[in-house]
Amino acid sequence: MSFDDTNLKKIYNRTASVIVDLCYNKKINESEMYLLLNILELIWLGSKGDDLIQALLEWQNSDKESEIDEIIKETLFEVSFDSDESLHEIAIMITELLASQKE
Amino acid sequence: MLQSSPPDDLLYDLESERRVLSAMLHSEDACIEAYSSLTAADFYSPKHATIYDLVCSLYEREIRPTFVELLKEAHSLGILNNPQDIEDLKYISEHYIDDENIKYWLKNIRDKARLRKFELFLRKSYQGLIKLKEPDVEQVLMEAEEELTNMTALEIDDTVDTPGEVAKMGYDEVERRFTRFKEIKELHKGVLPLDGLSTGFDNLNHITLGFKPGDLVILGAQTGHGKTAYALHTAKAVAVESGQNLLYLNTEMSREQIALRWGSILSGIEHDKIRSGDINETELSMIFSGYSRLRESGFYSYPCPNLTPEKTISIARKFKAQKDIDMMIVDYVGRMDKIDPKLAEWQVLEQIVKTQKLIAQNLNIVVMCLVQLNADGSLQGAKRMKNECDLMLRLSPISRDELEINEELKKYKNPNYYIDIEKNRDGRSGVRIPITFDMQRQIMKDAERIQ
């Protein structure tokens, strides 16, 4: 395992632990924990959901507007992370919501 | 007096336990290796045993056991969820080792587990000894020796059957056969029910009573004479018609070629027509309905051009764990990569066949190996293969001359191939079964008797 791989592995492990700790300390709820863990896994495995990750990055860099943020968050809770189709659909939805925000 | 305890590090090795668990979280090969050689009881740390169980449970459900999946699984079961547990899990996940070293760490865990059993044996024997008032020395020593022998001379999975166990097993088996014989007479009207998986041929079923778990079946045929058709015919009987799970390893054909063959087999439409696409709407609908049956079946295909005997072990274990397969077909062993290039052809075949027999016995599944016969119909290393297998079959065409002169064959409608039973550990051998092989439709069936 190269030095870079080892570091990435550590980041992955620590991020996952932090997410579970946050839930244990009641800073986030269970649904939020599962959502964050699923997103982390999506990025770590890197085999699917590229467009969703792209959309999430776009969301992160966008102006924060509470109503749209809430809609995106609520929609993300409904995603089935096992289904490519579901990941693709939600990516489109987030992109569209962010576009409507710009308009 | 036996009072002091052995040093801690003699009886357990937490480092090895962490490293194996970590390897299971990072590599599928490590997971297969650990899954098939350890049990949770081999771990000293109860927490490690729990993590091992969780990882195995994920793996069995075909969920890649990553750190995140492990956290989710543990959380959903309400275990390992306090900050110290999470910290321990994180520590384990970071203990990654290369796959090549996994066997070393597994051996450490197994050895320590055996040492703990030995320590327990010593303690138990000592406790027993001091409690005895008038010991029967011979008896005490004999019992201790038996227990110790089980620990030293035998592998983990091996057991010694006591006279009582052998007698019980024998009686149960006779009773089962007695009940079955009664059933045959009363319920099945003289037709023998199968003891194992259907062979796809009534006559072969009648003689063998089906392929039984632990059996190694070898089928030989010359090139171009239906090895793959036979394999898929068997797969149809087992996976499509009986709904059992079967793994098909093919070393020669592509995924598309295998999928197309099923089109003919399940629809009865000529393979050439399907390949060229020269079919009408009705035929297309028949093919679609055939594939619907395949979709519902237990057929798993694994095209694998670089198959080695070691790889078959690992693939078979994986599919046994995840799909609970009842049978594996290897099509065909001559195309497997050599283990050692210096070995002669017959030595390689012997090793391959021995490996397949071990897979069949250890996983309690049927393994069928297809082998290629020489142009003269002989088989390289045939004697050695025959020794290893439980059922040896040969598929060969019936010549025109024989069709003309053999009176027995005239009692059948269109027989064109024989299945020769060259060895049958559980019944009659030296029997020839005439069959009809429609090469265009890739369909085989028992030759029909003329009324």
Interface residues (C-beta under 8 A of the other chain):
Chain A: M1 K9 K10 Y12 N13 R14 A16 S17 V20 D21 C23 Y24 E30 M33 Y34 L37 N38 L40 E41 W44 L45
Chain B: R64 T66 F67 V68 E69 L71 K72 H75 N81 N82 P83 I86 E87 L89 K90 S93 E94 Y96 D98
